[in-house]
């Protein structure tokens, strides 16, 4: 079998490659093309849009049945997730009611909306470590303590 026929037969196994060369010792060597060039070629020489597939009546009915079954399956998953979230919410609500009954101060601290979300005293993240690694004398100011 000559070299051209082998290259043609092996081109099926390496789609998107420009050429395939075979050495006489039967090792396959394919060209290495970068993805950028392949992307440009795909964009510039895109094949024309294919018309939509025309289904027969039986195939259309089969497709609709499969699609409906998929929708029912997805709805069941969604309803299960909604049930789990509702149970989680109800348990959190019951825990808050129990906390309010047992300790009003802790309930008030748990339900308070803080005015700040990020500690202002925290050092800005950088790539290099600071000159002073730890501030041993730092303490929280008393007005910032919630409880």
N, CA, C and O of each residue as an XYZ file, in Angstrom:
588
protein
N       0.854     -1.167      0.000
C       0.000      0.000      0.000
C       0.902      1.233      0.000
O       1.839      1.316      0.794
N       0.630      2.163     -0.864
C       1.548      3.298     -0.924
C       1.234      4.320      0.168
O       0.236      4.212      0.880
N       2.091      5.287      0.275
C       2.052      6.249      1.355
C       0.830      7.159      1.289
O       0.273      7.496      2.334
N       0.405      7.556      0.133
C      -0.728      8.460     -0.029
C      -2.024      7.795      0.434
O      -2.852      8.440      1.078
N      -2.203      6.541      0.121
C      -3.403      5.823      0.541
C      -3.435      5.697      2.057
O      -4.495      5.860      2.661
N      -2.296      5.408      2.687
C      -2.246      5.323      4.146
C      -2.571      6.664      4.785
O      -3.297      6.723      5.778
N      -2.036      7.740      4.220
C      -2.315      9.067      4.763
C      -3.800      9.371      4.652
O      -4.379      9.959      5.566
N      -4.424      8.981      3.551
C      -5.850      9.218      3.374
C      -6.659      8.399      4.373
O      -7.625      8.908      4.942
N      -6.289      7.150      4.596
C      -7.027      6.302      5.524
C      -6.875      6.777      6.963
O      -7.839      6.727      7.726
N      -5.686      7.239      7.353
C      -5.465      7.681      8.725
C      -5.964      9.096      8.971
O      -6.016      9.526     10.123
N      -6.331      9.836      7.930
C      -6.826     11.194      8.150
C      -8.154     11.177      8.895
O      -8.529     12.174      9.513
N      -8.865     10.064      8.843
C     -10.110      9.940      9.588
C      -9.858      9.991     11.093
O     -10.681     10.532     11.832
N      -8.750      9.444     11.558
C      -8.458      9.376     12.981
C      -7.907     10.674     13.539
O      -7.883     10.853     14.757
N      -7.466     11.580     12.688
C      -6.902     12.847     13.135
C      -7.640     13.997     12.457
O      -7.071     14.637     11.573
N      -8.884     14.282     12.835
C      -9.619     15.364     12.183
C      -9.029     16.716     12.548
O      -8.551     16.911     13.666
N      -9.062     17.637     11.617
C      -8.579     18.983     11.867
C      -7.097     19.155     11.649
O      -6.601     20.277     11.758
N      -6.378     18.118     11.353
C      -4.942     18.231     11.122
C      -4.695     18.450      9.640
O      -5.419     17.937      8.786
N      -3.679     19.208      9.360
C      -3.394     19.571      7.973
C      -2.899     18.381      7.157
O      -3.334     18.188      6.022
N      -2.020     17.602      7.707
C      -1.501     16.449      6.976
C      -1.004     15.412      7.965
O      -0.791     15.707      9.141
N      -0.826     14.223      7.486
C      -0.275     13.132      8.283
C       0.820     12.499      7.455
O       0.606     12.126      6.301
N       1.971     12.381      8.036
C       3.054     11.732      7.297
C       3.399     10.429      7.996
O       3.419     10.361      9.225
N       3.665      9.418      7.225
C       4.034      8.120      7.775
C       5.485      7.836      7.457
O       5.932      8.010      6.324
N       6.204      7.404      8.451
C       7.569      6.953      8.203
C       7.505      5.491      7.801
O       6.482      4.825      7.965
N       8.586      5.021      7.288
C       8.592      3.637      6.838
C       8.628      2.645      7.991
O       8.415      1.449      7.787
N       8.899      3.136      9.214
C       8.900      2.214     10.351
C       7.514      2.151     11.018
O       7.397      1.691     12.154
N       6.486      2.603     10.327
C       5.077      2.488     10.717
C       4.693      3.341     11.914
O       3.679      3.049     12.548
N       5.433      4.361     12.251
C       4.999      5.267     13.306
C       4.279      6.434     12.657
O       4.750      6.995     11.667
N       3.151      6.790     13.213
C       2.343      7.871     12.649
C       2.817      9.181     13.252
O       2.933      9.304     14.471
N       3.090     10.156     12.399
C       3.485     11.476     12.868
C       2.499     12.473     12.290
O       2.335     12.560     11.073
N       1.852     13.215     13.151
C       0.884     14.190     12.682
C       1.454     15.585     12.884
O       2.328     15.804     13.722
N       0.941     16.520     12.098
C       1.425     17.893     12.223
C       0.838     18.514     13.480
O      -0.272     18.176     13.892
N       1.573     19.401     14.069
C       1.108     20.094     15.252
C       0.693     21.489     14.816
O       1.534     22.297     14.420
N      -0.594     21.772     14.887
C      -1.081     23.100     14.517
C      -1.628     23.765     15.769
O      -2.247     23.111     16.609
N      -1.400     25.050     15.890
C      -1.850     25.741     17.085
C      -3.357     25.982     17.017
O      -3.950     26.026     15.939
N      -3.950     26.136     18.185
C      -5.404     26.266     18.264
C      -5.881     27.594     17.697
O      -7.009     27.690     17.214
N      -5.038     28.620     17.750
C      -5.431     29.929     17.231
C      -5.658     29.864     15.724
O      -6.642     30.400     15.215
N      -4.752     29.213     15.022
C      -4.894     29.080     13.572
C      -6.126     28.250     13.234
O      -6.875     28.591     12.319
N      -6.334     27.173     13.964
C      -7.522     26.352     13.724
C      -8.801     27.143     13.958
O      -9.767     27.012     13.207
N      -8.802     27.967     15.007
C      -9.973     28.788     15.300
C     -10.238     29.782     14.176
O     -11.378     29.951     13.745
N      -9.178     30.440     13.704
C      -9.346     31.390     12.599
C      -9.874     30.697     11.350
O     -10.775     31.211     10.687
N      -9.325     29.550     11.031
C      -9.786     28.819      9.854
C     -11.244     28.394     10.001
O     -12.010     28.446      9.039
N     -11.623     27.975     11.201
C     -13.003     27.577     11.424
C     -13.957     28.757     11.269
O     -15.060     28.606     10.744
N     -13.520     29.956     11.738
C     -14.373     31.137     11.631
C     -14.459     31.613     10.189
O     -15.545     31.925      9.701
N     -13.327     31.671      9.507
C     -13.311     32.196      8.144
C     -13.979     31.262      7.149
O     -14.680     31.717      6.245
N     -13.773     29.984      7.304
C     -14.289     29.017      6.336
C     -15.361     28.133      6.965
O     -15.346     26.911      6.820
N     -16.277     28.768      7.655
C     -17.337     28.021      8.315
C     -18.281     27.445      7.267
O     -18.603     28.096      6.274
N     -18.712     26.229      7.505
C     -19.630     25.607      6.554
C     -20.996     26.279      6.669
O     -21.368     26.730      7.752
N     -21.738     26.351      5.587
C     -23.039     27.018      5.630
C     -23.988     26.307      6.593
O     -23.880     25.104      6.830
N     -24.909     27.079      7.132
C     -25.843     26.519      8.103
C     -26.707     25.458      7.446
O     -27.218     25.635      6.340
N     -26.852     24.366      8.148
C     -27.661     23.268      7.633
C     -29.138     23.550      7.917
O     -29.461     24.115      8.962
N     -30.023     23.173      7.025
C     -31.451     23.349      7.305
C     -31.865     22.424      8.447
O     -31.255     21.373      8.646
N     -32.894     22.808      9.194
C     -33.319     21.952     10.305
C     -33.764     20.579      9.809
O     -34.275     20.431      8.699
N     -33.560     19.604     10.647
C     -33.902     18.229     10.286
C     -35.421     18.086     10.253
O     -36.117     18.517     11.173
N     -35.912     17.490      9.207
C     -37.346     17.246      9.083
C     -37.654     15.863      9.656
O     -37.189     14.846      9.142
N     -38.443     15.846     10.725
C     -38.815     14.587     11.346
C     -40.063     14.022     10.679
O     -40.931     14.759     10.212
N     -40.127     12.726     10.650
C     -41.382     12.100     10.228
C     -42.352     12.205     11.398
O     -41.966     12.596     12.499
N     -43.599     11.857     11.158
C     -44.612     11.990     12.202
C     -44.287     11.104     13.400
O     -44.466     11.517     14.546
N     -43.814      9.896     13.143
C     -43.466      8.971     14.218
C     -42.259      9.480     15.010
O     -42.254      9.413     16.239
N     -41.237      9.989     14.312
C     -40.051     10.513     14.995
C     -40.391     11.756     15.808
O     -39.861     11.946     16.902
N     -41.275     12.606     15.276
C     -41.683     13.809     15.993
C     -42.424     13.442     17.278
O     -42.195     14.044     18.327
N     -43.302     12.462     17.191
C     -44.032     12.016     18.378
C     -43.074     11.423     19.411
O     -43.212     11.688     20.606
N     -42.108     10.626     18.963
C     -41.111     10.044     19.856
C     -40.304     11.152     20.541
O     -40.045     11.087     21.743
N     -39.913     12.164     19.771
C     -39.144     13.279     20.322
C     -39.952     14.022     21.384
O     -39.421     14.372     22.438
N     -41.231     14.261     21.108
C     -42.081     14.970     22.071
C     -42.260     14.169     23.356
O     -42.269     14.739     24.447
N     -42.402     12.850     23.233
C     -42.553     12.003     24.422
C     -41.281     12.045     25.267
O     -41.351     12.165     26.490
N     -40.134     11.948     24.625
C     -38.858     11.994     25.352
C     -38.669     13.358     26.009
O     -38.230     13.444     27.155
N     -39.002     14.421     25.280
C     -38.850     15.774     25.825
C     -39.773     15.978     27.027
O     -39.365     16.571     28.026
N     -41.001     15.497     26.938
C     -41.950     15.629     28.046
C     -41.471     14.836     29.264
O     -41.576     15.312     30.394
N     -40.949     13.637     29.038
C     -40.423     12.838     30.151
C     -39.252     13.553     30.817
O     -39.115     13.519     32.040
N     -38.411     14.197     30.019
C     -37.285     14.951     30.566
C     -37.786     16.123     31.411
O     -37.248     16.397     32.484
N     -38.816     16.811     30.921
C     -39.370     17.931     31.683
C     -39.970     17.454     33.006
O     -39.829     18.126     34.028
N     -40.633     16.309     32.991
C     -41.212     15.767     34.225
C     -40.107     15.411     35.216
O     -40.233     15.668     36.413
N     -39.034     14.825     34.718
C     -37.894     14.475     35.579
C     -37.271     15.733     36.185
O     -36.972     15.764     37.379
N     -37.076     16.759     35.374
C     -36.499     18.015     35.872
C     -37.425     18.676     36.891
O     -36.954     19.228     37.885
N     -38.743     18.624     36.652
C     -39.695     19.203     37.594
C     -39.637     18.471     38.928
O     -39.713     19.103     39.982
N     -39.505     17.145     38.896
C     -39.406     16.375     40.141
C     -38.159     16.771     40.923
O     -38.211     16.916     42.145
N     -37.036     16.945     40.224
C     -35.803     17.381     40.901
C     -35.983     18.766     41.516
O     -35.568     19.009     42.650
N     -36.608     19.675     40.756
C     -36.814     21.042     41.232
C     -37.730     21.055     42.454
O     -37.470     21.781     43.414
N     -38.806     20.253     42.424
C     -39.722     20.200     43.563
C     -39.045     19.609     44.790
O     -39.296     20.062     45.907
N     -38.197     18.613     44.607
C     -37.457     18.029     45.728
C     -36.522     19.065     46.352
O     -36.423     19.156     47.576
N     -35.843     19.839     45.521
C     -34.962     20.889     46.030
C     -35.763     21.952     46.771
O     -35.329     22.441     47.814
N     -36.936     22.314     46.236
C     -37.788     23.293     46.917
C     -38.233     22.778     48.280
O     -38.260     23.530     49.254
N     -38.583     21.492     48.347
C     -38.978     20.906     49.633
C     -37.829     20.938     50.635
O     -38.031     21.263     51.805
N     -36.627     20.604     50.179
C     -35.467     20.626     51.073
C     -35.193     22.038     51.579
O     -34.917     22.233     52.762
N     -35.268     23.024     50.681
C     -35.018     24.407     51.097
C     -36.096     24.897     52.062
O     -35.802     25.627     53.008
N     -37.337     24.495     51.821
C     -38.416     24.897     52.721
C     -38.231     24.280     54.103
O     -38.439     24.951     55.114
N     -37.839     22.996     54.156
C     -37.565     22.353     55.444
C     -36.416     23.048     56.163
O     -36.479     23.268     57.373
N     -35.366     23.395     55.421
C     -34.217     24.074     56.014
C     -34.636     25.431     56.580
O     -34.227     25.804     57.679
N     -35.454     26.166     55.823
C     -35.918     27.474     56.286
C     -36.762     27.331     57.546
O     -36.600     28.097     58.495
N     -37.668     26.347     57.556
C     -38.528     26.149     58.730
C     -37.714     25.778     59.961
O     -38.019     26.239     61.061
N     -36.684     24.954     59.797
C     -35.841     24.593     60.941
C     -35.054     25.799     61.452
O     -34.875     25.958     62.660
N     -34.582     26.647     60.534
C     -33.886     27.864     60.967
C     -34.842     28.783     61.721
O     -34.468     29.397     62.721
N     -36.064     28.871     61.240
C     -37.061     29.712     61.898
C     -37.372     29.182     63.298
O     -37.482     29.958     64.247
N     -37.516     27.848     63.428
C     -37.766     27.251     64.740
C     -36.586     27.471     65.683
O     -36.777     27.711     66.875
N     -35.360     27.390     65.146
C     -34.174     27.625     65.973
C     -34.140     29.070     66.461
O     -33.761     29.330     67.603
N     -34.533     30.007     65.609
C     -34.564     31.413     66.029
C     -35.619     31.642     67.106
O     -35.384     32.391     68.054
N     -36.778     31.003     66.967
C     -37.824     31.136     67.987
C     -37.341     30.563     69.314
O     -37.572     31.153     70.370
N     -36.671     29.415     69.260
C     -36.137     28.802     70.478
C     -35.061     29.682     71.117
O     -35.008     29.814     72.340
N     -34.210     30.278     70.291
C     -33.171     31.170     70.814
C     -33.796     32.403     71.447
O     -33.320     32.880     72.477
N     -34.853     32.919     70.843
C     -35.526     34.090     71.413
C     -36.150     33.745     72.762
O     -36.131     34.567     73.679
N     -36.700     32.542     72.892
C     -37.286     32.118     74.156
C     -36.238     31.924     75.242
O     -36.477     32.266     76.401
N     -35.067     31.375     74.878
C     -34.063     31.048     75.893
C     -33.188     32.237     76.264
O     -32.936     32.458     77.448
N     -32.719     33.006     75.292
C     -31.795     34.107     75.588
C     -32.055     35.267     74.632
O     -31.678     35.218     73.461
N     -32.702     36.306     75.146
C     -33.060     37.467     74.315
C     -31.823     38.205     73.808
O     -31.809     38.694     72.678
N     -30.783     38.285     74.645
C     -29.582     39.026     74.254
C     -28.890     38.355     73.067
O     -28.493     39.030     72.116
N     -28.745     37.030     73.120
C     -28.130     36.316     72.001
C     -28.986     36.401     70.739
O     -28.458     36.511     69.632
N     -30.322     36.351     70.909
C     -31.210     36.461     69.753
C     -31.063     37.828     69.096
O     -31.015     37.936     67.870
N     -30.993     38.864     69.916
C     -30.852     40.222     69.378
C     -29.515     40.372     68.647
O     -29.451     40.999     67.590
N     -28.444     39.795     69.212
C     -27.134     39.860     68.558
C     -27.130     39.061     67.256
O     -26.497     39.465     66.281
N     -27.834     37.930     67.238
C     -27.870     37.106     66.027
C     -28.680     37.767     64.923
O     -28.360     37.610     63.745
N     -29.720     38.499     65.284
C     -30.597     39.118     64.289
C     -30.167     40.527     63.894
O     -30.754     41.116     62.986
N     -29.157     41.073     64.557
C     -28.754     42.450     64.247
C     -28.078     42.522     62.886
O     -27.332     41.625     62.491
N     -28.353     43.595     62.191
C     -27.713     43.846     60.899
C     -26.477     44.694     61.165
O     -26.575     45.801     61.694
N     -25.331     44.177     60.800
C     -24.093     44.913     61.026
C     -23.924     45.956     59.936
O     -24.332     45.751     58.793
N     -23.322     47.070     60.301
C     -23.117     48.149     59.341
C     -21.893     47.915     58.479
O     -21.739     48.551     57.436
N     -21.028     47.022     58.896
C     -19.814     46.757     58.137
C     -19.735     45.257     57.859
O     -20.165     44.437     58.670
N     -19.193     44.924     56.728
C     -19.087     43.530     56.338
C     -17.643     43.060     56.264
O     -17.383     41.857     56.268
N     -16.717     43.979     56.197
C     -15.311     43.641     56.051
C     -14.553     44.363     57.149
O     -14.763     45.562     57.335
N     -13.681     43.689     57.886
C     -12.962     44.368     58.966
C     -12.035     45.452     58.419
O     -11.137     45.177     57.623
N     -12.265     46.668     58.854
C     -11.490     47.804     58.361
C     -10.036     47.695     58.800
O      -9.137     48.142     58.089
N      -9.801     47.100     59.972
C      -8.448     47.005     60.494
C      -7.603     45.976     59.755
O      -6.383     45.952     59.915
N      -8.223     45.140     58.962
C      -7.484     44.077     58.294
C      -6.531     44.655     57.257
O      -6.864     45.595     56.536
N      -5.347     44.075     57.202
C      -4.335     44.543     56.266
C      -4.742     44.193     54.842
O      -5.308     43.129     54.594
N      -4.454     45.084     53.919
C      -4.763     44.851     52.513
C      -3.929     43.692     51.987
O      -2.718     43.664     52.205
N      -4.549     42.730     51.297
C      -3.780     41.597     50.775
C      -2.759     42.043     49.729
O      -3.091     42.773     48.795
N      -1.534     41.602     49.893
C      -0.474     41.917     48.937
C       0.302     40.651     48.616
O       0.110     39.612     49.249
N       1.182     40.749     47.621
C       1.987     39.593     47.234
C       3.182     39.378     48.154
O       3.707     38.269     48.247
N       3.609     40.430     48.828
C       4.783     40.323     49.697
C       4.350     40.385     51.154
O       3.350     41.033     51.464
N       5.068     39.736     52.047
C       4.699     39.787     53.462
C       4.993     41.172     54.051
O       5.858     41.886     53.544
N       4.284     41.552     55.108
C       4.519     42.857     55.721
C       5.825     42.868     56.512
O       6.393     41.820     56.821
N       6.283     44.070     56.831
C       7.511     44.178     57.622
C       7.263     43.701     59.053
O       8.130     43.075     59.663
N       6.081     43.998     59.583
C       5.715     43.509     60.914
C       4.655     42.417     60.709
O       3.541     42.706     60.273
N       4.999     41.182     61.021
C       4.128     40.054     60.711
C       2.856     40.056     61.555
O       1.771     39.836     61.017
N       2.955     40.294     62.831
C       1.805     40.221     63.713
C       1.818     41.401     64.658
O       2.859     41.755     65.211
N       0.648     42.016     64.844
C       0.543     43.137     65.780
C       0.070     42.577     67.120
O      -1.116     42.316     67.319
N       1.017     42.401     68.026
C       0.700     41.766     69.295
C      -0.086     42.679     70.223
O      -0.822     42.182     71.076
N       0.039     43.973     70.091
C      -0.637     44.891     71.002
C      -2.035     45.279     70.528
O      -2.728     46.020     71.226
N      -2.473     44.794     69.350
C      -3.767     45.180     68.807
C      -4.902     44.505     69.551
O      -4.839     43.307     69.829
N      -5.942     45.266     69.878
C      -7.165     44.731     70.482
C      -8.364     45.373     69.792
O      -8.240     46.426     69.166
N      -9.511     44.740     69.908
C     -10.734     45.272     69.310
C     -11.205     46.446     70.148
O     -11.206     46.382     71.377
N     -11.607     47.518     69.477
C     -12.102     48.673     70.220
C     -13.453     48.323     70.845
O     -14.251     47.616     70.231
N     -13.717     48.811     72.061
C     -14.933     48.403     72.790
C     -16.231     48.795     72.076
O     -17.234     48.099     72.232
N     -16.248     49.883     71.301
C     -17.499     50.287     70.642
C     -17.860     49.373     69.463
O     -18.998     49.395     68.993
N     -16.908     48.576     68.987
C     -17.183     47.674     67.864
C     -17.629     46.290     68.311
O     -17.992     45.457     67.481
N     -17.603     46.041     69.601
C     -18.030     44.742     70.111
C     -19.553     44.726     70.137
O     -20.175     45.614     70.719
N     -20.160     43.712     69.503
C     -21.619     43.643     69.405
C     -22.264     43.081     70.656
O     -23.324     43.545     71.076
N     -21.637     42.095     71.246
C     -22.286     41.398     72.372
C     -21.794     41.939     73.685
O     -22.224     41.478     74.742
